[in-house]
Amino acid sequence: MKKLSKIAVVAFVASLLFLAFSACNDDKQYPIEPVIEFKDFVNYSGDSGEIRLNFTDGDGDIGLGQGDTNTPYNKEGDYYHNIFMRYMYYDTSGTLIPFFYLPTDTDSVDALSFNYRIPVITPVGQDKSLNGEIHVRVFPPFPHNRMRLKIYIVDRALHKSNEIETPDLYPN
């Protein structure tokens, strides 16, 4: 009888360990290109707001470190930033168009973009798959009552995510 109960206890513990290991070892398979989706926008009294995005990345190479300043991540390069948000607004006819401005140091006209650096968030361990949220606080001059942002991110291997467009945002 004692031997049977020891076997039952060992089998029970082994079953628990197997279940615990199976629950922890939830290997999600994501593409190596980041994928983003809009979660929400939190308005902070009209002077700023927070964009929240859900993301996945199969090889876990999201983010740039402070030391990532060599080509192609140098300040003059296209990849110094890794999250790109283009400001769009509705004109008087109700058409959604990019907001253009004249930079002070050139004669060219550029679309207003908010570009930032997501810090490194590479996971530790064998499974490098990532999923989570990215929160970005933006301080744009909100001259319009209704706007949208077009957003995409780029990982360290320069894989570009899908480009999303937020729903209408009402910052004021």
Residue pairs with C-beta under 8 A, 6 or more apart in sequence:
27 127
27 129
28 56
28 129
28 131
29 58
29 129
30 56
30 57
30 58
30 129
30 130
30 131
31 56
31 58
32 57
32 58
32 59
32 157
32 159
33 57
33 58
33 155
33 159
33 160
33 161
33 162
34 55
34 56
34 57
34 62
34 153
34 154
34 155
34 159
34 160
34 161
35 55
35 56
35 57
35 161
35 162
36 53
36 54
36 55
36 134
36 151
36 152
36 153
36 161
36 162
36 164
37 53
37 54
37 55
37 164
38 51
38 52
38 53
38 151
38 164
38 166
38 167
39 52
39 53
39 54
39 133
40 52
41 49
41 50
41 51
41 52
41 166
41 169
42 49
42 50
42 52
43 49
43 169
43 170
43 171
44 50
44 137
46 142
46 171
46 172
47 139
48 137
48 138
48 139
48 140
49 137
49 138
49 142
49 169
49 171
50 135
50 136
50 137
50 138
51 85
51 135
51 136
51 138
51 149
51 151
51 166
52 133
52 134
52 135
53 133
53 134
53 135
53 136
53 151
53 164
54 131
54 132
54 133
55 62
55 130
55 131
55 132
55 133
55 134
55 153
55 161
56 129
56 130
56 131
57 129
57 130
57 131
57 155
58 128
58 129
59 128
59 129
59 155
59 157
60 122
60 123
60 128
60 129
60 130
61 122
61 128
61 155
61 156
61 157
62 82
62 118
62 120
62 121
62 122
62 130
62 153
62 155
62 156
63 82
63 117
63 118
63 119
63 120
63 121
63 122
63 156
64 73
64 82
64 117
64 118
64 119
64 120
64 156
65 119
65 120
68 156
69 75
69 80
71 77
72 78
72 79
72 158
73 79
73 80
74 80
79 154
79 158
80 117
81 115
81 116
81 117
82 116
82 117
82 118
82 153
82 154
82 155
83 115
83 116
83 117
83 118
83 134
83 136
83 151
83 152
83 153
83 154
84 113
84 115
84 151
84 152
84 153
84 154
85 113
85 114
85 115
85 116
85 136
85 138
85 149
85 150
85 151
86 98
86 111
86 112
86 113
86 149
86 150
86 151
87 98
87 99
87 111
87 112
87 113
87 114
87 140
87 147
87 149
88 96
88 97
88 98
88 99
88 147
88 148
88 149
88 150
88 165
89 96
89 97
89 99
89 143
89 144
89 146
89 147
89 148
90 96
90 97
90 144
90 146
90 147
91 97
96 148
98 111
98 112
99 111
99 112
99 143
99 144
99 147
100 109
100 110
100 111
100 112
101 109
101 110
101 112
102 108
102 109
103 110
112 140
114 136
114 138
114 140
114 149
116 136
118 134
118 153
121 130
121 132
122 128
122 130
123 129
123 130
134 153
140 171
142 171
142 172
144 171
145 170
145 171
145 172
146 168
146 169
146 170
147 168
147 169
147 171
148 165
148 166
148 167
148 168
148 169
149 165
149 166
149 169
150 163
150 164
150 165
150 166
151 163
151 164
151 165
151 166
152 160
152 161
152 162
152 163
152 164
153 160
153 161
154 160
154 161
155 161
